[in-house]
Amino acid sequence: MQNLVYLNMQRNQLKAIDAQDWRFIDSLTNCTSLEMLSLYHNNFGGVLPKSFWNLSIELRDITLGLNNISGSIPFELGRYTNLINFGMEGNLLSGFLPESIGKLKSLQVVSLDQNNLRGIIPDSLGNLTILTNLWLAFNQLTGSIPSSFKNLQNLNDLDLRHNNLTGLIPKELFFVSSLSNTLLLSYNSLTGSLPLEVGHLVNIMSLDFSHNKLNGEIPTSLGSCQLLHELYMGANFFYGPIPISLSNMKSLEMLDLSHNN
């Protein structure tokens, strides 16, 4: 089927364990018009065959989430320059997130949460200027949050929870005015104070800085986030008073400042 464009096998009980089971991917290399491939929510396991990274360069949507796929994401990911959606969440992926992901300038959604990815978050992610959703939570990522994220001026959601990130929260992150849904940084080892620039996120609905090593006073500028529904800052080392400016947040439904000073 060389003219095949759309292949959706999601939400079944399809299984693959070894190279023999994955041979169907080899045949898909002949489908040079393929734009969408979804194997989401099946029982696929083992390592993706090398042929998977040699499919049609027309691919716009790769959806492999909620399987048991292991192995790493190779540098060859960078050849899929038309990719809009890349989802491999809820698998057993390990290794590093390749720098070549920065070549995928059409990407809008990256969903790689709930894996075993390690190493640093590549600076090249800042090249994905039309990205709207970046989900990297529940991995083993280390290092700091790249300041290059300031270039992601279409980002609505950023989820980096439950990793091993360290260092300061870059103030450049708070100049991403498009952040309107979530900024989730909990359960890391981030240090330093919460930058005053957090007040620039006037459209954000949920902020989670809990379970880090943040210190200093709670910035009064948080009161500018008047659309905020949820603010979680518990289990840090914040000290001083609770700013009266928080009373400006008329939409607030959840406020957690527990386990601080």
N, C-alpha and C positions, 0 to 999 in steps of 0.2 A: 504494500500500500504506500507507494512512494509519494502520493499526494496527501497523506494523512496530516491533518493540522491539529486535531484535538483528541487526546487520549486520556480518558478519565476512568480510573478503576478504584476510586477511593471508597472507603467504608465497606470493605468486604473482609474475607478471611483468607486472602491470598498469602502464600508463604514462599519465602526463599531463605535458604540457609547457606548454601555453598555456591561455588562458581557455576556448577551445572544448572542450578535453579535459576541463576541470573542470566542464562543465555538469551532469553527473550530480549534483553537490552541490546545485545550485539546486533540483532536484526533491525532494531530501531535506527541504527546508524544510516540505513538506506532511506529513511523518511526525512528527506532534506527540507521539507516544508513544515515540520513539526513546530508548533508554537506553544502548546500547553501539554504538560505531562503531570498527572496527579496519581500518586500511589498512596495518598494520605490514609492513615488509620487502617492498616492491614497488619499482617504478621511477617513483614519482610525483615530479614536479619542478615548478619554477616556484613562483609565489606562490599560496597558497590564495585562492580567491575570497571576496569579502565575505560571500557567503551562508553560508560555513562558520561564521561567527560569529553566525549567525541561525538556527541549528538548534534542535531541541527543548530546552527548558529542563529536561527530564527526564533529559538525558544524565548518566550516571554514570561512563562509561568512554570516554575518547578516546585511541586508541592509533595514532600515526602514525610511530613510530620507524623508523629504517633506511630512509629514502628520500632524496630530494635536494630536499626542499622548502625554498624560500628565503623571503625577506621577514621581517617582524617579527611578534611576538605583540601584537595590538592590545588596547586598553583593554576592548573588548567581551568579552574572556575572562571578565570578572567577572560576566556574566549567567548563567553556568553554575553556579549555586549548589548544585546537587545532585552536582557532580562529585566522584568518589572517586579516580579514577586519571587523571592527565594525563601522557601520554608522547609526546614529540617528539624523543627522543634520536637522535643520528646523522644529523642533517640539515644544512642550510646556513643556519639561522636567524641573523638579525643583529638589530641594534637592542637595545632595552632590555627587561628583564623588567618588565611593567607593575605598578604599585602595586595595581591592581585585583585581582591574584591573591589579595590578603588577604581578599577577600570570600568566597572559596570555603571556607567553614568546614567542609565535609564532606571536604575533600581528605585522603587518606591517603598517596598516592604521587605525587611529582613527579619526572619523569625528563626532564631537558633537557640532559644531558651531550653532549659532542661536537657542539657547534654553534659559532657565532661571536657569541654574545651578549656585549654589552658594557655598560658602565655599572655602577652600584652594585647590590648585592643589596638589594631593597626591605625596609624595616623591617616592612612589613605582613605579611611571611612569618611573623612571630611570632604572628599571629592564628590560624594554622592549628594549633590546639592538639591535634588528633588525628592530625597528620601522623606517619607512621612511617618514611618513606624520602624523603630529599631528595638528589637527584643533580644537581649543577651543574658537574661536572668538565669539563675540556678546553673552556673557553670563554675569553673575554677580559674577564671581570668585574674591576672595579676597586673601590677603596675598602676599607672595613674589614668585618669580620664583624659583623653586627648583634648588639647585646647583647639585642635582643628575642628571640633564639633561646632564651633562658632559659625562655620560655613553652612550648616544644615538648616537653612532658613525656611524650610518647608516642613520641619519635623513637628509632629503632633504628640507622639508618644516616645519616651525613652525609658527603657526598663533595664537597669543594671543590677538589680537586687541579687543577694546571695552569691557573691563572688568574693575574691580576695583582693579587691582594689585598695590602693593606698594613696597617700599624698593628699594634697589640697583639692577641693572642688574648684575647678577653674572658673573664675568670674566671667570668662567669655561665654560660658554655657548659658548664663542668664540673659544674654543679649539675643538668644534665639526666640524672637518674639512670637513665632508660630506655635511654640509649645502651649497647647490649649487643653490637652487631656491630662497626661500624667508625666511626672518626672520622679522616678522611683530609684533610690540609691541605697536602700536599707541593707543591713547585714553585710557590710564591708568593713574596712578598717581605715576609712577616710579620716583625715585629721585637719587641724586648723579651725578657724572660725567659719561661720556661714557668711559668705560675702554679702555686703549691703545691696549688691546688684540683684539679689533675689527679688527685690521689689519690682524689677522690670517685667516679671512674668505676670502681667495684669490679666491674662486670659486663662491661666492655668486652673485646673479643677482639682488636682490631687498632687500633693507633695509628700514624699516620704524620705526623711533623712535618718530614720531611727536605726538603732543598733550599729553605731559607728563610734568614732573617738573624737567627735567634734566638740569644740569648746568655745569659750567666749560668751558674750551676751547674745540673747536672741535679738536679731536686728529689727529695729522699729519699722524698717521699710517693708516688712512682711505685710503690714496693714494695707499696702497698695494692691495686694492680690485679692481684690474684692469679689471675684467669682469663685474663689477657693471653697471646695466642699470638704476636703479632708486634708489635715495637716498632722503629720506624724513626726515627732522629734524626740521620742523617748529613747532611753538607754544610751545617752551621750554624757558629756561633761559640761553642758551649758550651765551658766551661773547668772546670778543677778536677778532682776525683776522680770515679771511677765509684762511686756510692753502694752500700755493702754491702747496703742494703735491697732492691736488685734481686734478690738471691738468694731473696727471699720469693716471687718469681713462678714457682711450680713448673710452670706450664703453658707457659712461654715456649719457643718453638721457633725464632724468628728475632729476633736482636738486632743492630742496625746503628747503631754510634756513630761510624762512619768520617768522616774529613774534618772534625774539630773541633779544639779546643785542649785 
